Amino acid sequence: MSYFFSSRELPFFMFITVLCMWLWIKYRKVNLFTICGTIPLFVRLGIWAGKFPDILFGTRIRDRAAGVWYENGIPEAPPHPLYPQIILYTILILMIGVAICGSFQSIEETVLVLLILSAGFATRILMGFSPTLIASGTRTFFFLDVSLYIGAVWYIRRILRLQL
Protein backbone atom coordinates (compact mmCIF):
# COMPACT_ATOMS: atom_id res chain seq x y z
CA MET A 1 0.00 0.00 0.00
CA SER A 2 2.94 2.33 0.56
CA TYR A 3 3.81 1.93 -3.12
CA PHE A 4 0.31 3.07 -4.11
CA PHE A 5 -0.13 6.04 -1.77
CA SER A 6 3.37 7.50 -1.79
CA SER A 7 3.46 8.06 -5.54
CA ARG A 8 3.82 11.53 -7.03
CA GLU A 9 0.56 11.36 -8.95
CA LEU A 10 -1.98 12.79 -6.51
CA PRO A 11 -1.75 16.53 -7.42
CA PHE A 12 -1.89 15.74 -11.15
CA PHE A 13 -4.77 13.30 -10.70
CA MET A 14 -6.71 15.83 -8.63
CA PHE A 15 -6.16 18.55 -11.25
CA ILE A 16 -7.27 16.50 -14.25
CA THR A 17 -10.27 15.11 -12.34
CA VAL A 18 -11.52 18.59 -11.39
CA LEU A 19 -10.79 19.89 -14.92
CA CYS A 20 -12.80 17.03 -16.43
CA MET A 21 -15.69 17.61 -14.01
CA TRP A 22 -15.75 21.34 -14.79
CA LEU A 23 -15.77 20.76 -18.56
CA TRP A 24 -18.67 18.29 -18.34
CA ILE A 25 -20.62 20.62 -16.03
CA LYS A 26 -19.98 23.58 -18.34
CA TYR A 27 -20.74 22.01 -21.71
CA ARG A 28 -23.02 19.05 -20.81
CA LYS A 29 -22.29 17.46 -24.19
CA VAL A 30 -19.47 15.82 -26.09
CA ASN A 31 -17.21 18.29 -27.89
CA LEU A 32 -13.50 18.81 -28.48
CA PHE A 33 -12.88 20.28 -25.03
CA THR A 34 -14.66 17.56 -23.06
CA ILE A 35 -12.86 14.86 -25.06
CA CYS A 36 -9.48 16.55 -24.51
CA GLY A 37 -10.24 16.81 -20.77
CA THR A 38 -11.50 13.22 -20.39
CA ILE A 39 -8.88 11.18 -22.26
CA PRO A 40 -5.95 12.15 -19.96
CA LEU A 41 -8.10 11.20 -16.96
CA PHE A 42 -8.86 7.77 -18.44
CA VAL A 43 -5.18 7.21 -19.25
CA ARG A 44 -4.27 8.07 -15.66
CA LEU A 45 -6.98 5.74 -14.31
CA GLY A 46 -5.65 2.99 -16.58
CA ILE A 47 -2.16 3.43 -15.19
CA TRP A 48 -3.55 3.27 -11.65
CA ALA A 49 -5.51 0.13 -12.54
CA GLY A 50 -2.21 -1.50 -13.47
CA LYS A 51 -0.93 -0.88 -9.94
CA PHE A 52 -3.50 -3.03 -8.16
CA PRO A 53 -2.17 -6.41 -9.38
CA ASP A 54 1.35 -5.24 -8.50
CA ILE A 55 0.31 -4.26 -5.00
CA LEU A 56 -1.88 -7.25 -4.24
CA PHE A 57 -0.08 -10.07 -6.03
CA GLY A 58 3.41 -8.80 -6.85
CA THR A 59 2.99 -9.37 -10.59
CA ARG A 60 5.43 -6.63 -11.72
CA ILE A 61 3.12 -5.78 -14.64
CA ARG A 62 4.14 -2.13 -14.49
CA ASP A 63 7.83 -3.05 -14.75
CA ARG A 64 7.15 -5.09 -17.87
CA ALA A 65 4.92 -2.37 -19.35
CA ALA A 66 7.60 0.25 -18.71
CA GLY A 67 10.13 -1.93 -20.47
CA VAL A 68 12.24 -2.69 -17.40
CA TRP A 69 13.66 -6.17 -17.77
CA TYR A 70 15.27 -7.97 -14.85
CA GLU A 71 18.25 -10.28 -15.22
CA ASN A 72 18.91 -11.96 -11.87
CA GLY A 73 17.15 -9.11 -10.06
CA ILE A 74 19.17 -6.37 -11.79
CA PRO A 75 17.23 -3.88 -13.93
CA GLU A 76 18.38 -3.83 -17.53
CA ALA A 77 17.83 -1.34 -20.35
CA PRO A 78 14.44 -1.51 -22.07
CA PRO A 79 14.41 -3.63 -25.23
CA HIS A 80 12.28 -1.10 -27.13
CA PRO A 81 12.69 2.67 -27.57
CA LEU A 82 10.85 5.07 -25.30
CA TYR A 83 9.73 7.31 -28.18
CA PRO A 84 6.11 6.03 -28.20
CA GLN A 85 5.72 6.89 -24.51
CA ILE A 86 7.27 10.32 -25.02
CA ILE A 87 4.93 10.98 -27.95
CA LEU A 88 1.91 9.75 -25.94
CA TYR A 89 2.68 12.00 -22.96
CA THR A 90 3.31 14.99 -25.24
CA ILE A 91 -0.07 14.46 -26.88
CA LEU A 92 -1.73 14.17 -23.45
CA ILE A 93 -0.11 17.42 -22.24
CA LEU A 94 -1.30 19.19 -25.40
CA MET A 95 -4.82 17.79 -24.85
CA ILE A 96 -4.82 19.17 -21.32
CA GLY A 97 -3.77 22.56 -22.73
CA VAL A 98 -6.66 22.47 -25.22
CA ALA A 99 -9.06 21.53 -22.41
CA ILE A 100 -7.83 24.46 -20.30
CA CYS A 101 -8.28 26.81 -23.26
CA GLY A 102 -11.90 25.68 -23.58
CA SER A 103 -12.67 25.93 -19.90
CA PHE A 104 -12.82 29.73 -19.56
CA GLN A 105 -14.71 32.47 -21.39
CA SER A 106 -12.07 35.17 -20.92
CA ILE A 107 -8.69 34.99 -22.60
CA GLU A 108 -7.04 36.67 -19.58
CA GLU A 109 -8.13 33.92 -17.18
CA THR A 110 -7.06 31.21 -19.62
CA VAL A 111 -3.62 32.74 -20.12
CA LEU A 112 -3.17 33.21 -16.36
CA VAL A 113 -3.94 29.56 -15.56
CA LEU A 114 -1.74 28.36 -18.42
CA LEU A 115 1.11 30.58 -17.19
CA ILE A 116 0.80 29.27 -13.62
CA LEU A 117 0.86 25.66 -14.79
CA SER A 118 3.68 26.32 -17.27
CA ALA A 119 5.78 27.99 -14.57
CA GLY A 120 5.38 24.96 -12.30
CA PHE A 121 6.25 22.60 -15.14
CA ALA A 122 9.28 24.69 -16.16
CA THR A 123 10.67 24.76 -12.60
CA ARG A 124 10.40 20.98 -12.43
CA ILE A 125 12.23 20.59 -15.74
CA LEU A 126 14.97 23.01 -14.66
CA MET A 127 15.45 21.27 -11.33
CA GLY A 128 15.74 17.99 -13.19
CA PHE A 129 19.16 19.12 -14.45
CA SER A 130 20.47 19.63 -10.91
CA PRO A 131 23.54 17.56 -9.98
CA THR A 132 21.94 16.95 -6.56
CA LEU A 133 18.66 15.65 -7.99
CA ILE A 134 18.82 12.31 -6.17
CA ALA A 135 19.55 14.02 -2.85
CA SER A 136 16.77 16.53 -3.44
CA GLY A 137 14.15 13.83 -3.89
CA THR A 138 10.57 15.02 -3.95
CA ARG A 139 11.43 18.63 -3.12
CA THR A 140 11.94 19.26 -6.84
CA PHE A 141 8.21 18.69 -7.37
CA PHE A 142 7.10 21.39 -4.93
CA PHE A 143 6.41 24.21 -7.40
CA LEU A 144 4.77 21.87 -9.90
CA ASP A 145 2.51 20.48 -7.16
CA VAL A 146 1.60 23.98 -5.98
CA SER A 147 0.73 25.07 -9.52
CA LEU A 148 -1.48 21.98 -9.96
CA TYR A 149 -3.22 22.68 -6.64
CA ILE A 150 -3.79 26.31 -7.66
CA GLY A 151 -5.33 25.13 -10.93
CA ALA A 152 -7.52 22.59 -9.16
CA VAL A 153 -8.75 25.16 -6.64
CA TRP A 154 -9.48 27.53 -9.52
CA TYR A 155 -11.82 24.96 -11.07
CA ILE A 156 -13.35 23.96 -7.72
CA ARG A 157 -14.17 27.64 -7.15
CA ARG A 158 -15.84 27.73 -10.57
CA ILE A 159 -17.89 24.62 -9.80
CA LEU A 160 -19.01 25.96 -6.42
CA ARG A 161 -19.90 29.35 -7.90
CA LEU A 162 -22.02 27.61 -10.53
CA GLN A 163 -23.79 25.46 -7.92
CA LEU A 164 -24.67 28.40 -5.64
N, C-alpha and C positions, 0 to 999 in steps of 0.2 A: 504493500500500500504506500510505502514511502516513495517508491519509484513513480507512482501515479500522481500523488499530491505535491511532490516537491519539484515538479517540472516547471519550466519557464513559460508555459502556455496560458496561464490563467488571465493575465491582462488582455492578451490578444483575443482569446476566446470570448471574454466579456465584451470587448469592443465590437467584434463582428456580430455577436448575438444581438446586442442592443441596436446596432446599425440595421440589421436585417428586420428586427421588429418594427423600427421606426419606418422603414421603407414600405413594409406591408400595411402598416396603419395609415400611412400617408396616401398611398396610391390605391390600395384595395383591389388591385388587379395585376396581372402579369404584364410587365413591360421590361425594357432594357435595364432599368435601374434595379428593379426587384430581383431580376435574374442575376445581375452582377453582385448584388448584396447577399444572395442566398447560396450561390455555388461555393464561395470560400468557406461559409459556415458548414456546408455538407462535407467538404474536403477535410476540414478540421475534425468534424465528428467521426469521419471514417478513420482518420489517424488515431483518434482516441479509442475507437472500437477495436483497433488492432492491439491496443495495450492490454485489454482484459485477458486474453489467453496467455500473454506473457506473465501477467501478474499472478493469475490463478494457477496456471499449469506449467510455467517456465518453458514455453514453447520456442522462444527466441524468434518469433515471426518477424518482429520489427528489425532485428539484426539482419535477417535474410532479405527483407524488403529494402533495407537501406544499402544492401550490397556488402555488408561486412561478413567476411568469411573467416572462420576460425580453423586454424591448423594447430592441433594440440593445445587449445585454449588461448592461442595468441591471435589477435586480430590481424588480418591480412588486408591488402589493398582490394578494393572492389573489382570484380572481373569485368564490369561494364562501365562506360563513362557516366559521369554525373550530369551531363548536359541536359537530358530530358527533365530531371528534377529541377535544375536551374531555370529552364524554360517554363516549366509548370508554375513555379513559385513567382516568376516574373509576371506571368499572365494573371495569376491570382492577385498580386499587388496592384496591377493595372485595373483589374475588375473592382477592387475595393476603392480605388481612386475614382472610377466612373460612378460607383454607387454613392460616394460622398458628394460628388458634383451634382447628382440628382436629388440629394436629400434636402437641400435648402433652396429657398426662393431667391435670396439675395446673393449676389456674387461676392460681396464683402465677407459675409459669414462663411461661405464656401472656401474662399481663399484663406481666411484666418484658420479654419480647422485644418486645411491641407498644410499650411505652414507649420502649425504646431506639431502635427504628426510627422512631417518631413524633418523638422528639427530634431525630434526624438530619434528618428531613424538614422539621421546623419551622425548624431553623436555616438550612437551604437557602432556604426561602421568605422568612425574615426578611432574609437577606443579599441576596436578589434585589431588595429595595427600596433598596439602598445606592446613593448617587450615584456611587460609584467602582466600580460593578460591572464595567465594561469593563476598567478597570485591574487589578481583582482577578483576573480570569480564572478559572482552575480552582480557585483557593484557596477559593472559596465552596462547593465541593463536598466539602471535606475531612471535615466532621463527618457528612455523609450517607454518604460512602464508608466511613468508619470504622464507622458503625452497620450498614451492609450487610455488612461483613466480620465484625463481631461476630456477626450473625445467621447468616451462612454457617458460621462456625466452630462455633457452637452446634449446628447440624444435623449437621455433619461429626462432631463429638464423639458425637452420638447414634448416627449410623450406625456409627462404629467401636466403640462400646460394645456395640451389638447384634451386630456381627460377631465379637467376642471371646468 
